[in-house]
Amino acid sequence: MDKSLIVTHQEKEIFSSRAKWLYPLFDLDEFLSGEDYPVEEMELIEKVAGQAAAFLIVRLGFRRCHVKLISEQAIGVFDRFGITHSYENIVPFIQCRTEHILMKDMNLDEAWQLLRRRAGRVHGADVSIEKLEVNIHGRSIINGLDLEVKRGDGLIICGENGVGKTTLLRTILGLQPINSGIIKIADVQVGSLVWRKNRHMTGYVNQERSKSIFPVSASEVVEIGLAGRKLSRHIIKERVYAAMRRTGCLDLADQSFHKLSGGEKQRISLARCLCQQARILLFDEPTTFLDPKARDDLFNMLMELWENEAPTIIVVSHDNQWIERFNWEVKEMKGGKVC
């Protein structure tokens, strides 16, 4: 079988693949993340390239490429971003459903996220809720709610106080009993035995306003994400270290959690979710008590995480900056339902 993709550096082959569709380009992305070859010194040779492949090639940073069979749509993408290209044969378009869902004026990040999800290269998990009913103290809080969030997607839920946004997150976490309906995480029903063994898949970050003075260090809070897991002490330390380093709070490890600022606490809470390797992240008004800098830090950190690993993220918030900063679906919760 002929190679579908070849990458050379100074005329020496450094990567090749015989896989089909867009998978060679995703594999190449993983390969390059562990290497230090200057992209401007590399050349890519692709067997077939439609506009989907062209978007990925541009995002990988290549400045020149050669394609054996190219589409006119791909040429349009290369011309738009100033990529030097050559080809042997040309067709109007490549017959593939993926080609039809891309728009030629899409930005690179939008195309990257869409294509990565179609390729299944995401860390997140599906969330499915059907006909959910929740009553608290005899009062209907959630009334026949249906919700679908696909793996790796982001969702912002807005709504007035008291409409059940926090209750919804608590039911997804399994902390709030339900009266009827079904909640599934990665096709596993919340409350089932299998779900109990995999509760760590869902992480939770809430408003940090606690005034408790219970003596606990920041690293101990991060380690809570591994509670109940049968892991060696060495592995636990490695996980905590990696998560705190990833969220830029390693220097806070030995400090009292309750003496930290709101922004620092949010970093620790996100590190806890990373430590437990959560595939779904739930945020409950996470920016309410943060100053502008801490809020921007959280936005930037979360965007980087979502772009690199694509966990499923559900945010409930009054802060319109979530809508302005993240190109995610937005729904309103009203009357016990998500509209």
C-alpha positions, 0 to 999 in steps of 0.5 A: 500500500502506498504511503498516504503522507510523507514529511521530510526535513532537509530532504530526509523522511522523518514521518510517513503514514499509510492510514486513510482520510485525515488520520495521518494528519492527526497522527502527524500532529501528535508526532510533531508535539514531541519533536523540535523540527522547525516547521519552516524547514519541513515539506509535506507530501500528501496523496489526496487533499481536500479542504479539510486536509488543507485546513489541518496542514495550515494549522500544523504550520507547514509553509509548503506542500506537494499534493498528488490529487488536490481539490479546487477547494483545498487550493482556495484554503492554501491561497487564503493562508499563503501556503506554497503548494504544487500538485499533479492532478486537480478535481473540483472537490473531494467526495466526502461528507466532511468536505460539505460541512466546512465553510471556506471562510472558517477560521483555523480553530473552528475547522480544527475543533470540528474536524478533531471531533469528527475524527474522535480525537477528543478527551470528553464524553457524551452527556445525555439527559431525558425527561428529568424531573427533580423536586426539592421540598415538594417544589418542582425545580427541574421539569421534564428537562432534555439535554444532549451535549456531545463529547468534546463540546462546550455548552453555556447555560444562562438563566435567572437565579433559582431556575435550577442551574446548580441543581442540574449540575448536582444531578449530573454529578449524582449528588441530587436525587431525581424523581424521574428521568435518565442521566447518562455519562458516556452511555452509562446511567448515573447511579448505576454500579458502573457509573459509581466505579467511574465517577471520576470522569466528571469534575466540578468547579464551583464558586469559591466563596468558602470561609472555612478554616479547616486546615488543608493545603492546596496540594491536598485539595488537588489530591482529593480528586483521587480519593477512593482510587487504588493508586500507589503513593508514587503515582498519586504524587506524580498526578498531583504534581502534573496537574498543578504544574499544568494549571500554573499553581505548583508554587501554591502546593504547601499553602493553606487552601483557604488563605488563597485568593479566589483566582488561586482557588479556581486554579486549584479546583481545575487542577483537582479535575485534571488530577482525577482525569475528568472527561466532563467539566462542570462549572458553576458560576466560576467567575462570580467572585474573581477580579478581572485578571483572575477571570482572564487567567481562568478563561485563557487556561480553560481555552487552552485545555479545551483546544488541546484535549477537548473535554466536554464542558458545561458552564452555568453563569450570569457572566456574558463574557463566557459567551463573548470569549467562547464560541460554544452553544448557549442555552437558557434555563427557564421553567425547569427546562433548558430552552 
